[in-house]
Amino acid sequence: MSTTGKVIRCRAAILWKPGAPFSIEEVEVAPPKAKEVRIKIVATGLCGSEMKMLENKTFYNRYPVIMGHEAAGIVESVGEGVSTVKTGDKVITLFLPQCGECASCLNPGDNFCIQTKQSESSLMSDGTSRFACKGKPVYHFANTSTFSEYTVIKEISVAKIDAVAPLEKVCLVSCGFSTGYGAAINTAKVTPGSTCAVFGLGGVGLSVIIGCKAAGAARIIGVDINKDKFEKAKEVGATECINPQDFKKPIQEVLFDMTGAGVEFCFEVIGNPETVAGKAERASLNWFLITWQRNL
C-alpha cells in the first residue's frame, strides 16, 4: 500500500532533554511539503558531533529533538516542485545544504550555503516540524534527523547516488569521509611529494589519509595511542604509524627526528584542541584542526 501523502508511523531515537539518554519512541512523520523529500533511512552513523552534544548539556537548547546527520536511504515520496530526486532513488543526506544559487554556493572557494543558517532553527522552511511524538512536535536536527526510520529533508539537503551503492558504506560520505578527505584536498591542499602527520586514526582520520594519498603525499605518518588502528591506516595509505606512548620525548620531537625537519602538513582529527596548543603545532609548517564547516 502506498504511503505517499500519508503520515507514517515509525520508530525514532528522541532526546527529550539535555543529559538524558536516547529514548526509542513511535513518532509520526508527516508527508513532505514543497521542495521537501521523505526518506526511508537504511543506514546512519553516530558522529562525534552528536557525542559532543550529548556530553555538553548547554550546547543544544531545542528539545525534544531527533538527531543524526550522517545517513543513506531511499526516497519514499517527494513534495511539490522536487526535480532532483524521485521515489525509489538511493540518496545520502547533506547536513550542509547546497541550494546552488546563493553567493556562497556560486563561490568555488566556499561551501557554506546561506540556507544553512535557516536550518539552525531546527524547523522546516515554513517554521513547523514534520515530526510528532505523543501529541507534541519534535525538533529537526541539522535539517536531516537521521535517527529515525523515516525523515523529511529539504531537497537541497539530499544527493542522489548510484543505484548499486551499498548504503551501509556510503552513508559515511554524508559526513565522516567528506570531512576528512576534504580537509586534505580542499582545506590543506596537500602537495605532491609532501610529508603529512595525522593525529587520530578513527573514521575521519582514515579519510584524511586517503585524501593525503590522493593528493600525492610521499609520506603519511599516522599517530594514535591505539595500535589496533595501525593496520587499517596502512591499508588506506599511511606509510608508517606511531604511538606517542612508546616514546619518552614529546611527540613533536619524535616527528622532527623521524623527518629531519618536521612535516609539511599536520592534521588534528581527535577533536581535542589541546593537541594543537600543546604538542603537534610545533611539528609542522601547516596545522589543520579538522572542523565540519569548511572541508566538504
Sequence and secondary structure as in RCSB ss.txt:
>XXXX:A:sequence
MSTTGKVIRCRAAILWKPGAPFSIEEVEVAPPKAKEVRIKIVATGLCGSEMKMLENKTFYNRYPVIMGHEAAGIV
ESVGEGVSTVKTGDKVITLFLPQCGECASCLNPGDNFCIQTKQSESSLMSDGTSRFACKGKPVYHFANTSTFSEY
TVIKEISVAKIDAVAPLEKVCLVSCGFSTGYGAAINTAKVTPGSTCAVFGLGGVGLSVIIGCKAAGAARIIGVDI
NKDKFEKAKEVGATECINPQDFKKPIQEVLFDMTGAGVEFCFEVIGNPETVAGKAERASLNWFLITWQRNL
>XXXX:A:secstr
   TTS EEEEEEEB STT   EEEEEEE    TTEEEEEEEEE   HHHHHHHH TTT    SB     EEEEE
EEE TT  S  TT EEEE SS   SSSHHHH TT    THHHHHTTSS TTS  SEEETTEEEB STTT  SBSE
EEEEGGGEEE  TT  HHHHGGGGTHHHHHHHIIIIIS   TT EEEEE  SHHHHHHHHHHHHTT SEEEEE S
 GGGHHHHHHTT SEEE GGG SS HHHHHHHHHSS EEEEEE SS HHHHHHTGGGGEEEEEE  SSS  
